[in-house]
C-alpha cells in the first residue's frame, strides 16, 4: 500500500521529506488553533458567559482546524486523490485516538511516574505526533497500489 503519489506537492518539493512536511503542517495547525481559540474567546466573551465561552471556543476551533489540517495534510503532505469522505472520517478517527493517547499518556506520566507537567506534556505530545503520522500515512490517507493515481502537477 502506498500513500506517496509520484507528483509531490509544493511543500514536499521544498522540504523533500514527508515527515518534515507533516511536522510543518502540524506546527502551522497548532498555531492556527491557538489563534482561533483566543479569537473565539474574544468574540464570544461579550455574547455569552465566561464558562460558556471557555467551553465553546475549543469546540469551534476544533471544527475549523480539523478541516484545515485535513486539507493541508491531504494536499501538501500525503498527496492523494478520491475517497474524500472516507479519508476525512479516518483522519478524524486518527486524531481522536491521538487525543485519547495524549490524555492517557499525560495522566500516566504525571500521576504514576510523577513527571513534571510541562516536560511530560512535551514528551507525550511528541510521541503522539509520531504515532499520528503513521496513523495518517497508513489509515487516513492509505491507498492500495491499484487505486493510487498520480496527482496532476501544479504550476
N, C-alpha and C positions, 0 to 999 in steps of 0.2 A: 504494500500500500504506500501511496505517495501523496504528499501534500505540496511538495515543491513543484511549481509549474515552470516550464522552460524559460518563459519570459518574466524576469523579475520586475517588480515594481520599482518606482523611483527610489524609495528608501533602501531596498536591497541592492540596487545598483550602486548606491552611495557607500553603504557600510559593508556589503558583501557577506555578512553573517546573519543568518536568520535569528540567532539568539540575541545579537546586539540590536537588531531591528525590533524584536519583541520587547526588549528592555526599554528601548527608546519610546515606543508607543505606550508601554505601561507607565513610564515616568511622566509622559505628557498627560495621560489619562488621570494619574494621581493628582497632578497639579490642577487639571481641569476640575476634578471632583472637589478639591479644596476650595477653589474659586467659586464654583457653583453653590456649595454649601454656605459659604459666607454670604454670597449674593442672595440666596433664598432666605437666609436668616434676616437680612436687611429688609427684603421685600415683604416677608411675612410678619416681621416684627410689629409693624403698625396695623396689620389687619387682624391678627389673631393673638391669643395669649402666648406668653413665652413657652410654656410647656408644649403647646400645640405646634408652635414654630420649630422648636428643637426636635420634635418627633417627626414633623413633616418634611423639613429641609433635607435630611439624608435620603428620604424616600424619593423625593422629586429629583434630587441629584442622581441617585442610582438609575432612575428611569431614563435620564438623559445620557449619563456617562456610559451605561452598558451598551446603548445603541452606538455611540461614538466609538467606543473601544471595539465593538464588533466590526464596524465598517473599516476602521483603520487596520485592525489585525487581518481582516479578510482581504483587503486590497493592497496593503503595504508589507505585510509580513508573510502570510501564507499563500496568497495569490491563487485563489480557487474561484471556480465559476459554478453556477447552478446550485440547486439544493439550498436556497437561501433560508427558508423557514426551518428546515432540518438543522442547518448549521447554527442558526440563532438559538434554537431550543437547546442544542448540545452546548453551545457557548455559555448560555445562562446556567445550565446544569453544572458545567465545569467550574464556573465562577462560584456557584453555590457551595460546591464541595470545598473549594478554596476557602470560602468564608468559614465553613464548619471546621476545617483544619486549623485556620487561624485562631478560632475561638478555643478549640480543644488544646492546641499546642501552647498557646499563651497561658491558659489556665494551668496546664501541667508544668510548664516552665516556672511559673511564679509560685503556685501553691505547693507543688510536690518537690520541685528542685530548689525552691527558694531563690531563684534567679532575680536580679533586679528587673523591674518592669521594662525600662527603656531598652536595654540591650537584648532582653528576651524578645521584645516586640520586633526588633530589627532582625534578629536571627530567625525567628519563626516566620515572619513575613518573607524573608529572603528564601527560605526553604520552600514555602508555599508557592512563591513565584516560579521557582524551578519546576515544581510538580505541576503547576498550572500550564507552563509552557508545553510540557509533554502531553498534558491532557488536551490542550487545544490542538497540538500537532496531530495526535493520534485519535482524538474523538471529535472535537468541534469541526475541524477542517479536514477530516480524513477523506481520502479519495482512493479508490482502488485503481490499479493501473488501467483497467479497461474503461473507466468513466472519467478519468482525468484528461482534460483537454487543454491545450495551450491557451493562455490568455493573450489576446492581441497586444502587441507592443503599443505603448502610448508615447506620444512625442511631446 
